[in-house]
Amino acid sequence: MRNRFDKQLDQLNNELIEMGSLIEQAIAMAINALVNKDIEKAQQAIAFDDEVDRQEKEIEGLCLKLLLQQQPVAKDLRLISAALKMITDMERIGDHASDISEITISMANSPHIKKFDHIQEMAKETTVMVVNSIDAFVKKDIELANNVIQQDDVVDDLFVEIKQELIQMIKENPEYAEQATDLIMIGKYFERIGDHATNIAEWVIFSIVGKHEFNIEAEDNL
């Protein structure tokens, strides 16, 4: 019985890795579409969100099967509970990649008012956070999970820098206001992705030690 349970836990890890790969691709498509004004790529990123949602439902079903059909001990219960929480954050990351792509489409016919260096850096940092948070779960690596949590400060600082720069642009060039506001929203979505990756890392720590500190900032108010 335990051997079967362990195999299903391995399947859970593999499906979480697959979902992590999906949201990594979604982020990559979203930033690529933004930088290159690629409407087709943006539409692909939006459609890709359905695949992320499908994967969430599959993992949710597997977790419920593990809870109902097996007899998990306390450590296993923490792991399965953490996985259920993690996929909610992962699904939200997919939503935010889709949100970014929708804004990209609305901006596609207008000249860009600035280079996207800082936004691209946010995309890079948040992608690393997402990958490492899931890797930490699979490897049961508390140190890696804590590194993800600390990395969120880098993303937050980048967002503050982007926001201040764009607000100054609006003051100096009011005609840039619409696109500048859109870019602030894109920065905010990437900041949210960082928050969700932080949440995932915190659930990883919970799955190992049984304690969880809630990241209130990741509650979506958008």
C-alpha positions as a printed Julia matrix, in Angstrom:
222×3 Matrix{Float64}:
  0.0    0.0     0.0
  2.78   2.43    0.95
  4.67   1.59   -2.24
  1.63   2.61   -4.3
  1.28   5.79   -2.25
  4.93   6.7    -2.83
  4.48   6.2    -6.57
  1.51   8.56   -6.52
  3.58  11.11   -4.6
  6.22  10.83   -7.34
  3.46  11.44   -9.88
  2.41  14.52   -7.9
  5.97  15.86   -8.04
  6.14  15.24  -11.79
  2.85  16.99  -12.44
  3.89  19.98  -10.33
  7.1   20.18  -12.38
  4.99  20.07  -15.55
  2.7   22.83  -14.3
  5.76  24.84  -13.33
  7.08  24.45  -16.85
  3.76  25.65  -18.24
  3.74  28.85  -16.2
  7.42  29.43  -17.0
  6.51  29.25  -20.7
  3.52  31.55  -20.13
  5.74  34.21  -18.55
  8.27  33.87  -21.38
  5.57  34.24  -24.03
  4.06  37.25  -22.27
  7.32  39.23  -22.02
  8.37  38.23  -25.54
  5.06  39.41  -26.94
  5.34  42.72  -25.05
  8.89  43.54  -26.14
  8.32  42.56  -29.78
  4.74  43.88  -30.08
  3.79  40.37  -31.15
  0.0   40.07  -31.06
  0.05  36.43  -32.16
  2.42  35.49  -29.33
  0.25  37.43  -26.87
 -2.82  35.53  -28.05
 -0.92  32.26  -27.6
 -0.07  33.26  -24.02
 -3.73  33.99  -23.31
 -4.81  30.65  -24.8
 -2.03  28.92  -22.85
 -3.79  29.83  -19.63
 -6.38  27.15  -20.4
 -3.6   24.54  -20.33
 -2.45  25.83  -16.95
 -6.02  25.6   -15.64
 -6.31  22.03  -16.94
 -3.1   21.04  -15.18
 -4.35  22.6   -11.94
 -7.49  20.45  -12.07
 -5.47  17.29  -12.73
 -3.2   17.92   -9.76
 -6.15  18.8    -7.56
 -7.79  15.5    -8.52
 -4.61  13.57   -7.72
 -4.3   15.27   -4.32
 -7.88  14.43   -3.44
 -7.31  10.83   -4.51
 -4.27  10.64   -2.24
 -6.28  12.03    0.65
 -9.34   9.85    0.17
 -7.94   6.53   -1.06
 -4.75   6.33    0.98
 -3.92   6.75    4.65
 -1.4    9.57    4.73
  0.54  10.26    7.93
  0.99  13.81    9.24
  4.05  14.53    7.08
  2.23  13.32    3.96
 -0.82  15.41    4.83
  1.34  18.51    5.03
  2.88  17.74    1.66
 -0.47  17.17   -0.06
 -2.04  20.22    1.59
  0.92  22.33    0.5
  0.58  21.05   -3.08
 -3.1   22.06   -3.13
 -2.18  25.57   -1.96
  0.72  25.81   -4.39
 -1.35  25.04   -7.48
 -3.7   27.89   -6.58
 -0.77  30.3    -6.63
  0.56  28.7    -9.82
 -2.8   29.12  -11.52
 -2.83  32.8   -10.55
  0.62  33.2   -12.11
 -0.82  31.84  -15.35
 -3.67  34.34  -15.05
 -1.24  37.22  -14.63
  0.76  36.16  -17.71
 -2.54  36.24  -19.6
 -3.38  39.67  -18.12
 -0.02  41.03  -19.3
 -0.68  39.69  -22.8
 -4.1   41.33  -22.94
 -2.49  44.69  -22.17
  0.18  43.95  -24.8
 -2.51  43.52  -27.45
 -4.11  46.84  -26.5
 -0.71  48.57  -26.81
  0.44  46.87  -30.0
 -0.53  49.66  -32.42
  1.22  52.44  -30.49
  4.94  53.27  -30.38
  6.61  52.24  -27.14
  7.34  55.24  -24.92
 10.36  53.6   -23.27
 12.62  50.57  -23.31
 11.51  47.64  -21.2
 14.82  46.87  -19.48
 13.44  46.87  -15.94
 10.28  44.99  -16.89
 12.38  42.36  -18.66
 14.52  42.11  -15.53
 11.35  41.62  -13.45
 10.25  38.85  -15.83
 13.64  37.17  -15.49
 13.67  37.41  -11.69
 10.12  36.15  -11.26
 10.74  33.23  -13.63
 13.73  32.17  -11.54
 11.6   32.49   -8.4
  8.85  30.29   -9.85
 11.27  27.6   -11.05
 13.19  27.55   -7.78
 10.08  27.46   -5.59
  8.82  24.33   -7.33
 12.31  22.83   -7.37
 12.47  23.44   -3.61
  9.24  21.46   -3.17
 10.46  18.5    -5.2
 13.87  18.46   -3.49
 12.45  19.36   -0.04
 15.05  22.12    0.08
 14.33  24.73    2.78
 17.39  26.81    1.89
 16.26  27.15   -1.73
 12.74  28.07   -0.59
 14.16  30.78    1.69
 16.26  32.12   -1.19
 13.06  32.53   -3.21
 11.43  34.46   -0.38
 14.44  36.78   -0.1
 14.52  37.3    -3.88
 11.06  38.87   -3.72
 12.69  42.05   -2.39
 14.58  42.38   -5.69
 11.31  42.19   -7.63
  9.61  44.68   -5.31
 12.49  47.14   -5.73
 12.31  46.83   -9.52
  8.59  47.55   -9.43
  9.12  50.67   -7.32
 11.76  51.85   -9.79
  9.47  51.22  -12.78
  6.53  52.94  -11.12
  8.51  56.04  -10.13
 10.02  56.34  -13.61
  6.65  56.07  -15.33
  4.95  58.52  -12.95
  7.7   61.02  -13.76
  7.13  60.41  -17.48
  3.42  61.15  -17.06
  4.24  64.43  -15.28
  6.62  65.49  -18.05
  4.61  64.1   -20.98
  0.89  63.86  -20.19
  0.27  62.35  -23.63
  2.13  59.25  -22.43
 -0.31  58.71  -19.57
 -2.33  55.86  -21.09
  0.61  53.67  -22.06
  2.54  54.56  -18.91
 -0.43  53.43  -16.82
 -0.57  50.18  -18.8
  3.13  49.61  -18.15
  2.67  50.24  -14.44
 -0.05  47.58  -14.48
  2.28  45.16  -16.26
  4.92  45.84  -13.62
  2.31  45.22  -10.95
  1.38  41.89  -12.5
  5.02  40.81  -12.44
  5.26  41.97   -8.83
  2.22  39.78   -8.09
  3.89  36.83   -9.81
  6.81  37.33   -7.42
  4.39  37.35   -4.48
  2.81  34.09   -5.63
  6.23  32.46   -6.07
  6.97  33.59   -2.51
  3.74  31.98   -1.35
  4.74  28.73   -3.05
  8.11  28.82   -1.27
  6.38  29.41    2.06
  4.14  26.4     1.46
  7.26  24.35    0.68
  8.62  25.24    4.11
  5.26  24.33    5.66
  5.35  20.93    3.95
  8.72  20.24    5.57
  8.5   21.78    9.04
  4.75  22.26    9.57
  4.82  26.07   10.01
  3.58  28.68    7.54
  3.91  32.45    7.55
  1.22  33.95    5.34
  2.31  36.38    2.63
 -0.56  38.86    2.8
  0.8   40.83   -0.15
 -0.02  37.97   -2.52
 -3.73  38.38   -1.96
 -5.03  39.64   -5.28
 -6.83  42.94   -5.27
 -6.55  43.57   -8.99
